[in-house]
Amino acid sequence: MNKAAKSVSWHDLHRSYQALRKRIHGLLGLRQMVGLPPQVDISPAQWQSIEGRLKTMEQHLTGELKQAARTHLRDWEKGIKGARYLQHQIGQSEVTLTQAYSFFDTFLDVLTQRHMPTVGRLLKGCDILALDAIRRKHPALSVVEPPLVSLNRGFGASIAREGVKMPGGITNPLGLIEIPYTRLLEKHNLTSILHEAGHEVMVRLGLKATLPTMVKAALSRRGASKEIQEYYALWMSEIGPDFWAFLCSGIAAAGGIREILVLPPSMMYRVSWTDPHPPGWLRVLLNFEWCRQIWGAGIWDNWERDWLALYPLSLAPQENQKILEEAHQQLPSVARALMQTRFQTLSGKPLTGLFDLASIHPERLNQRLITKSVDLKGLRPSAQLAVFRMMKEKQTLPPDALDALMGDWLMNISIS
């Protein structure tokens, strides 16, 4: 063995190797580290998705390191080459392991929220809402992993879809939906979860790419300007999930969005080619139009009257008024196109064909409020939000009592 090789301590290298092996093995300890009690634990399917990805990373890193160690032992007597190879592989594995722990830490942060006694149980119910919003009678929606809902800072909700790259470049094993904590203080507005689930659905059904073309064609037939056609095509990435949330929950989505999107005029009328979100002013009105086209006259007409009184178009920046006025005029065409267009990915059926809209007809909802106790029988969890919205609008219970009722409901919902 040459002098350079003799200067490399086998014991130091061996300690570095063993320490790294231990840290790699730690990737398999997420469930034990989080230690969720049964009443707030996530589902076996969710754990399988997360731990399966961690196991794959652990096996890959362990395999590479073992191979490097075997090479080192074989070449040790021949000189520095083997020791140097192992040292360099340890360094590379350290970098890769850091990336793997970025993935690990993401789920560690998300799951430890569930140790809060009440919040943990509410989030488990939110998981059920998210899964119910996705699972419809379509092959592409039957294989989606159950999403995981957590709390975030800020104003709006968001989703990291299943399959997207996470920190460290690792593929996300299941949808991660984040909602502001305030949504748990106003549970009638948990329709935000349905919207975020809608983003997953649009991709799964191939509609994220299809809807812009569809709406441009519909608006072209109605004589809309090229500018409005292009704007609506841009906005469909958010309008599509809005429509999905509406189909899931009816007036709950329409009533909720007018409360969630309360903004100052400087933001309400914002129009930008770099922002896929429609102006809040228009987005709220589109929900009212969906209600009108499906159910005719109703409480949404009052909502619309109030909305236009609070946010008259005259308050919009002068340069945006013409765009917003034409976009407003085309709302019926956009709403009709979304409801009536038949899609190849749905075997020639419209999106509405995936839903039982009769079950959330406002007249049926009213009938459910006749009894002393709220009647939710036969309704899917996301559709049950429509009953609670009707209770809120009719002031069946004081606000605090309604929220308490919804809290008990959210802690106990399940998908049959």
C-alpha positions in Angstrom: 0.0 0.0 0.0 1.5 3.4 -0.9 2.1 6.3 1.5 -1.1 8.1 0.4 -3.2 5.1 1.0 -1.6 4.6 4.4 -2.5 8.2 5.4 -6.2 7.5 4.9 -7.7 6.1 8.1 -10.0 3.1 7.5 -11.7 3.8 10.9 -12.6 7.4 9.9 -14.0 6.2 6.5 -15.9 3.4 8.2 -17.4 5.8 10.7 -18.5 8.2 8.0 -20.0 5.2 6.1 -21.9 3.9 9.0 -23.2 7.3 10.0 -24.5 7.9 6.5 -26.1 4.5 6.5 -27.9 5.4 9.7 -29.2 8.7 8.3 -30.3 7.0 5.1 -32.2 4.4 7.1 -33.9 7.3 9.0 -35.9 7.9 5.8 -38.1 5.0 6.9 -38.9 6.5 10.3 -41.4 9.1 9.3 -44.5 7.4 10.7 -42.7 6.6 14.0 -41.4 10.1 14.3 -44.7 11.8 13.6 -46.5 9.4 16.0 -50.1 10.2 15.0 -52.8 8.8 17.3 -55.5 6.8 15.6 -58.2 9.5 15.8 -56.1 11.9 13.6 -54.0 9.5 11.6 -54.0 9.6 7.9 -55.4 6.6 5.9 -53.4 3.5 5.1 -53.5 4.4 1.4 -52.0 7.8 2.1 -49.2 6.2 4.3 -48.5 3.7 1.6 -48.0 6.4 -1.0 -45.7 8.4 1.2 -43.7 5.5 2.6 -43.4 3.8 -0.7 -41.6 6.8 -2.1 -39.3 7.0 1.0 -38.6 3.3 0.7 -37.6 3.7 -2.9 -35.2 6.5 -2.0 -33.7 4.5 0.9 -33.1 1.5 -1.2 -31.5 3.5 -4.0 -29.1 5.4 -1.6 -28.3 2.3 0.3 -27.5 0.3 -2.9 -25.2 3.0 -4.2 -23.3 3.2 -0.9 -22.9 -0.5 -0.6 -21.6 -0.8 -4.1 -19.1 2.0 -3.3 -18.0 0.2 -0.1 -17.4 -3.1 -2.0 -15.3 -1.3 -4.5 -13.3 0.4 -1.8 -12.6 -2.9 0.0 -11.5 -4.6 -3.2 -9.2 -1.8 -4.2 -7.8 -0.8 -0.7 -4.6 -2.8 -1.0 -4.0 -1.4 -4.5 -3.7 2.2 -3.2 -5.7 5.3 -2.6 -8.1 4.8 -5.5 -10.7 2.7 -3.5 -10.6 5.0 -0.5 -11.0 8.0 -2.6 -13.9 6.4 -4.5 -15.7 5.7 -1.3 -15.1 9.2 0.1 -16.4 10.8 -3.0 -19.5 8.5 -3.1 -20.2 9.4 0.5 -20.1 13.1 -0.5 -22.5 12.5 -3.4 -24.8 10.5 -1.2 -24.9 13.2 1.4 -26.1 15.7 -1.3 -28.7 13.3 -2.6 -29.8 12.5 1.0 -30.3 16.2 1.7 -32.7 16.3 -1.2 -34.5 13.2 0.0 -34.9 14.8 3.4 -36.5 17.9 1.8 -39.2 15.5 0.8 -39.3 13.9 4.2 -39.4 17.2 6.0 -42.3 18.4 3.8 -44.5 15.6 5.0 -43.1 15.9 8.6 -44.3 19.5 8.7 -47.7 18.7 7.2 -48.4 15.7 9.4 -47.3 17.2 12.7 -50.2 19.7 12.3 -52.5 16.9 13.1 -51.3 16.6 16.7 -53.4 19.7 17.5 -56.4 17.9 19.1 -59.2 19.7 17.2 -57.4 20.8 14.1 -56.1 17.3 13.5 -59.6 15.8 13.3 -60.8 18.7 11.2 -58.0 18.1 8.7 -58.8 14.4 8.5 -62.3 15.4 7.5 -60.9 17.8 4.9 -59.1 14.9 3.4 -62.4 13.2 2.9 -63.9 16.3 1.2 -60.9 16.5 -1.1 -61.1 12.8 -2.1 -64.9 13.0 -2.5 -64.4 15.9 -4.9 -62.1 13.8 -7.1 -63.7 10.4 -7.1 -66.3 10.3 -9.9 -67.3 7.6 -12.2 -64.4 7.8 -14.7 -61.3 5.6 -14.9 -58.9 8.5 -14.7 -60.4 9.6 -11.4 -60.5 6.1 -9.8 -56.7 5.7 -9.5 -55.9 9.1 -7.9 -54.2 8.7 -4.5 -56.2 10.2 -1.6 -55.1 13.9 -1.2 -53.7 15.3 2.1 -54.9 18.7 3.4 -52.9 21.0 5.6 -52.8 24.6 6.8 -50.7 27.4 5.3 -50.1 31.0 5.7 -51.5 33.6 3.4 -54.8 34.4 1.6 -55.6 31.6 -0.7 -55.6 27.9 -1.1 -53.2 25.9 -3.3 -52.3 22.4 -4.4 -49.2 20.5 -5.3 -50.7 17.9 -7.6 -49.8 14.2 -7.6 -46.9 13.6 -9.9 -45.4 17.1 -9.8 -41.8 17.6 -8.7 -41.3 18.4 -5.0 -38.2 19.9 -3.3 -35.2 17.8 -4.2 -36.7 16.9 -7.5 -38.7 14.0 -6.1 -42.1 13.1 -7.6 -45.1 14.0 -5.3 -46.9 10.7 -4.4 -50.2 12.4 -3.6 -52.0 15.7 -3.9 -51.0 18.2 -1.2 -53.8 20.8 -0.6 -53.1 23.8 1.5 -55.8 26.0 2.9 -55.6 29.1 5.1 -56.3 28.4 8.8 -59.2 30.8 8.6 -61.1 28.3 6.4 -61.5 26.2 9.6 -63.1 29.3 11.3 -65.7 29.5 8.4 -66.3 25.9 7.5 -69.1 26.8 5.1 -66.3 28.1 2.8 -64.4 24.9 2.6 -65.3 24.8 -1.0 -61.7 26.0 -1.5 -60.8 22.4 -1.1 -63.1 21.4 -3.9 -61.5 24.0 -6.2 -58.0 22.7 -5.5 -59.1 19.1 -6.1 -60.5 20.4 -9.4 -57.0 21.3 -10.5 -56.1 17.6 -10.1 -59.2 16.6 -12.0 -58.6 18.9 -14.9 -55.2 17.4 -15.6 -56.4 13.8 -15.1 -59.3 14.2 -17.6 -57.1 16.0 -20.1 -59.2 19.1 -19.8 -56.5 21.6 -18.8 -55.4 21.5 -22.4 -58.8 21.1 -24.0 -60.8 23.9 -22.2 -58.9 26.8 -23.7 -59.6 25.6 -27.2 -63.2 24.9 -26.4 -64.0 28.3 -25.0 -62.3 30.1 -27.8 -64.4 28.2 -30.3 -67.6 28.9 -28.3 -66.8 32.6 -28.1 -65.8 32.8 -31.7 -69.3 31.5 -32.7 -70.8 34.3 -30.5 -68.7 37.0 -32.3 -66.5 37.8 -29.3 -63.3 39.8 -30.0 -60.0 37.9 -30.4 -58.8 39.6 -27.2 -61.7 38.3 -25.1 -61.2 34.8 -26.7 -57.6 34.8 -25.6 -58.3 36.1 -22.1 -60.9 33.4 -21.5 -58.5 30.8 -22.8 -55.9 32.0 -20.3 -58.5 32.0 -17.5 -59.8 28.5 -18.1 -57.0 27.0 -15.9 -58.8 28.6 -13.0 -62.4 28.6 -14.3 -62.3 24.9 -14.9 -61.6 24.1 -11.2 -64.2 26.7 -10.2 -66.7 24.9 -12.4 -65.8 21.6 -10.8 -66.2 23.0 -7.3 -69.6 24.3 -8.4 -70.7 20.9 -9.8 -69.6 19.3 -6.5 -71.4 21.7 -4.2 -73.8 24.0 -6.1 -74.8 27.1 -4.2 -72.1 26.4 -1.6 -69.5 27.2 -4.2 -71.4 30.2 -5.6 -72.1 31.6 -2.1 -68.6 30.9 -0.9 -66.7 32.5 -3.7 -68.4 35.9 -3.2 -67.2 35.8 0.4 -63.7 34.5 -0.3 -63.0 37.0 -3.1 -63.7 40.1 -1.1 -60.9 42.4 -2.4 -60.2 46.1 -2.7 -61.0 47.5 -6.2 -57.4 47.7 -7.1 -57.3 43.9 -7.0 -60.9 43.1 -7.9 -60.7 44.4 -11.5 -57.2 43.3 -12.2 -56.6 42.1 -15.8 -53.1 40.7 -16.8 -51.8 38.5 -19.5 -49.4 36.9 -17.0 -52.1 35.9 -14.4 -54.3 32.9 -15.2 -56.8 34.0 -12.5 -59.8 35.8 -13.9 -60.6 39.2 -12.4 -62.3 38.4 -9.1 -65.3 40.6 -10.2 -65.9 38.4 -13.2 -65.2 35.1 -11.4 -67.9 35.6 -8.8 -70.5 36.6 -11.5 -69.7 33.5 -13.5 -70.8 31.3 -10.5 -74.1 33.2 -10.4 -74.6 32.5 -14.1 -74.1 28.8 -13.6 -76.8 28.8 -10.9 -79.1 30.7 -13.2 -78.6 28.5 -16.2 -79.2 25.3 -14.2 -81.9 26.4 -11.7 -83.4 29.6 -13.1 -84.2 32.4 -10.7 -83.1 32.1 -7.1 -81.1 33.6 -4.2 -78.1 34.1 -6.6 -80.0 36.9 -8.3 -79.9 38.8 -5.0 -76.3 38.0 -4.6 -75.6 39.3 -8.1 -77.5 42.5 -7.5 -75.6 43.2 -4.3 -72.3 42.3 -6.0 -72.8 44.8 -8.8 -73.9 47.5 -6.4 -70.8 47.0 -4.2 -68.4 46.6 -7.2 -69.8 48.7 -10.1 -67.8 48.4 -13.3 -67.3 52.2 -13.2 -64.8 51.6 -10.4 -62.5 49.6 -12.7 -59.5 51.2 -14.2 -60.4 53.0 -17.4 -58.1 50.8 -19.5 -59.8 47.6 -18.2 -63.4 48.7 -18.4 -63.9 47.7 -22.0 -62.3 44.3 -21.5 -64.4 43.6 -18.4 -67.6 44.8 -20.0 -67.3 42.5 -23.0 -66.1 39.6 -20.8 -69.2 40.2 -18.7 -71.5 40.1 -21.7 -70.0 36.8 -22.8 -70.5 35.1 -19.4 -73.7 33.3 -20.5 -71.8 31.8 -23.5 -68.9 30.7 -21.4 -71.2 29.1 -18.8 -73.2 27.4 -21.5 -70.1 26.0 -23.2 -68.9 24.5 -19.9 -72.2 22.9 -19.2 -73.1 21.6 -22.6 -69.8 20.8 -24.4 -69.3 17.0 -24.9 -65.8 15.8 -24.4 -64.0 12.9 -26.0 -62.3 12.0 -22.8 -65.7 11.7 -21.2 -67.0 9.3 -23.9 -68.9 12.1 -25.6 -70.6 13.4 -22.4 -70.5 16.8 -20.8 -68.9 17.4 -17.4 -72.3 17.8 -15.8 -72.9 14.1 -16.7 -70.5 13.1 -13.8 -72.7 14.7 -11.2 -76.2 14.4 -9.7 -77.2 18.0 -9.9 -80.8 17.2 -9.0 -79.7 16.2 -5.5 -78.4 19.7 -4.8 -81.3 21.6 -6.4 -82.2 24.5 -4.1 -85.8 23.3 -3.7 -84.5 19.9 -2.5 -82.1 21.6 -0.1 -85.0 23.5 1.4 -86.9 20.3 2.0 -83.9 19.0 4.0 -84.2 21.9 6.4 -87.9 21.2 7.3 -86.9 18.7 10.0 -85.5 19.7 13.3 -82.2 18.0 12.6 -80.3 18.6 9.4 -80.9 15.9 6.8 -77.8 14.9 4.9 -78.8 11.4 4.0 -77.9 10.3 0.5 -75.6 13.2 -0.2 -71.9 13.0 -0.9 -69.7 15.0 1.5 -69.0 17.8 -1.0 -72.7 18.1 -1.8 -73.5 18.3 1.9 -71.8 21.7 1.9 -74.8 22.9 -0.1 -77.1 22.1 2.8 -75.0 24.0 5.2 -74.8 27.0 2.8 -78.6 27.0 2.6 -78.8 26.9 6.4 -76.5 29.9 6.6 -78.5 31.9 4.1 -81.8 31.1 5.8 -80.2 31.7 9.2 -81.5 28.4 10.5 -78.9 28.6 13.2 -76.8 31.4 14.7 -73.4 31.6 13.0 -71.5 30.1 15.9 -74.0 27.3 16.3 -73.8 26.5 12.6 -70.0 26.4 12.7 -70.0 24.1 15.7 -72.5 21.8 13.9 -70.2 21.8 10.8 -67.2 21.1 13.1 -68.9 17.9 14.4 -69.9 17.0 10.8 -66.4 17.5 9.5 -64.9 15.3 12.2 -67.3 12.4 11.4 -67.8 12.4 7.6 -66.9 9.4 5.5 -67.3 8.2 2.0 -69.7 5.3 1.7 
